[in-house]
Amino acid sequence: MSKMDNSQNTEKMGCVEQEQTEIRDGQV
């Protein structure tokens, strides 16, 4: 279960990073 949690956390972080990048691109 720990491994699954780690994978989910990594995916979540990746999604958030992508969203931030998209928003930044939109502002610029």
C-alpha positions in Angstrom: 0.0 0.0 0.0 2.9 2.4 0.8 4.2 2.0 -2.8 0.7 2.8 -4.2 0.5 5.9 -2.0 3.9 7.1 -3.2 2.9 6.6 -6.8 -0.3 8.6 -6.3 1.5 11.4 -4.5 4.1 11.6 -7.3 1.3 11.7 -9.9 -0.6 14.4 -8.0 2.5 16.5 -7.7 3.1 16.1 -11.5 -0.5 17.2 -12.2 -0.2 20.3 -10.0 3.1 21.2 -11.6 1.6 20.9 -15.0 -1.4 23.1 -14.0 0.9 25.8 -12.6 2.9 25.8 -15.8 -0.2 26.1 -17.9 -1.5 29.0 -15.8 1.9 30.7 -16.0 1.9 30.3 -19.8 -1.6 31.8 -19.9 -0.7 34.8 -17.8 2.4 35.5 -20.0 
